[in-house]
C-alpha cells in the first residue's frame, strides 16, 4: 500500500497484482546504479558505454545499446523496445495556444507515447474554441 501511495506500483484492475509504474522503474534503475555493488570502475564503464550510444542518432540503436549496457552491468537479461507511433492506439489530443499565430498540438497514445507538434494558424483562436475542438476530436 505504501508503494502505491508513493506512485511506484499500480493495480491495473481489481483482480490483478501490482505492477511497477514508470516512476517505480526509474527508482529501481537509479538504485541499481547507486548500489554499493556497482564500483567506480563499473560506473565509469557504464557512463562511457552510454555516452557512446547517445552519439548515434538512431533511436532503435540507442535503446538497444542502453539495454545491452544494463544487461552487461547487471548480468541479467535486458529487453527494450520503442512503441511505434504509426501502430499505436489514439488516447487524447490537446490544443495549447502558444501565441496569436501558433498552436501546440499534443497527441497522447494509450502506450504512453506523446508527440508534440507546433502548428502555425492564420487567425487567432480563443481558448474556449481550443477546448471545444479538443473535446470534439477526443
N, C-alpha and C positions, 0 to 999 in steps of 0.2 A: 504494500500500500504506500509506503514511503517513496519507493521508486516511481510509482505512478504520480504521486503528488509532485515529485521533482521533475516530471516530464521525461524520465529516462526509459520507461516502458509503457505500453498501452495494451488494452484488451480489444482486439478487433471486433469481437462480438461476444455475446453473453456466455456461450459455451466454450470459448477459446481460452487458451493460456495467454500469457503475456509475451509480447514481442518487443524488442528494443525499438526506440524511436531514433530518428537521425541524431538527435542530441545524445541519446544513450550510446550509440555507436561512436560518436565523437569523443565522449568521456572515456570510453573503453580504449580507443586508439591513443588518446593523449596519455592515459595511464600506462599503456603498453610502452610508449616511447619514453616515459619518465621513470619507468620501474628500475629498481636497483640492478636487475639482471642485465639491463642494457648498459654496457660500459661506454666510456667516452669514445673508444675506437669504433664501436658499433654505431654510435650516433653519428660520428664523422663520416663513416662509410655510407650510412643511410642518407645523410644530407647530400653527400656527393652524388649518389645514385639518383636521388630525386631531382637535384638541380640539372643533372644530365638529361633526365627525362623531360623536364619542363622546357628545354631548348627546342624540342620537337614541337611543331605547330599542329600536328595531327592529334586530335583528342583521343582517338582509339589507341594510338601508340603511347600516349602519356598515361592513360588509365592502365593499360597492360603493363607498362614499366613500373608503375607505382604498386600494382598488385604483386608483381614479381618481387619487387624490393621488400615489401612487407612479408611476403611468404618466406623469402630468404632470411629475413631478420627473425621471424617468429618460429621458423621450422614447422609451419602449418600450411595447409592448402590455402591458396589465395585465389579468389574468383572475383572478377569485377566486370561490369558491363555498363554501357551507356544506354539509357532509354532512347528509342528513336522517335523523333518528332513526327515523322510522317505516318507512323503506325499507331500513334497514341490516341487515347480517348479524351475528347474535349471535356473540361471541367467548368471553366469560368473565364469570362472576358471582362476586363475593366478598361475604361477610358479615363485617362487622367489629363486634365488640361495643364500644359506647361506654361504657355503664354498665348497671346492672341492668335498666333499663326501656327502653333504646334501642339500636337496631342501625343501622349504616351499611351500606346496600346499594350496591355499586359494580358497575355494568354496563358492560362494555367491548365495543365493536363492532370488527369487522375493519377498518373505515375509520380506526380510531384514536380515534374519539369515545368519551368516557367520561361517564356520567351517575352522579350520586350522589343517594341519597335516604335521609333519616333516617326510620326506622320505629319506632314505639312497640310494645313487646311486653308482654304481660300477665305472663308468667312469665320469670324469669331463665333463660337458656340458656347452658350451658357452652361453652368454646372448642372442645372436641372435637366437640360437636354442630354448631357452626357450620361446622367443616371438613367434616364428613360431608355436611351439607346442600349446601354449595357444590360438593363433588365430585359428588354425585348430580345436581345441576342442570346442571353443566358436562358 
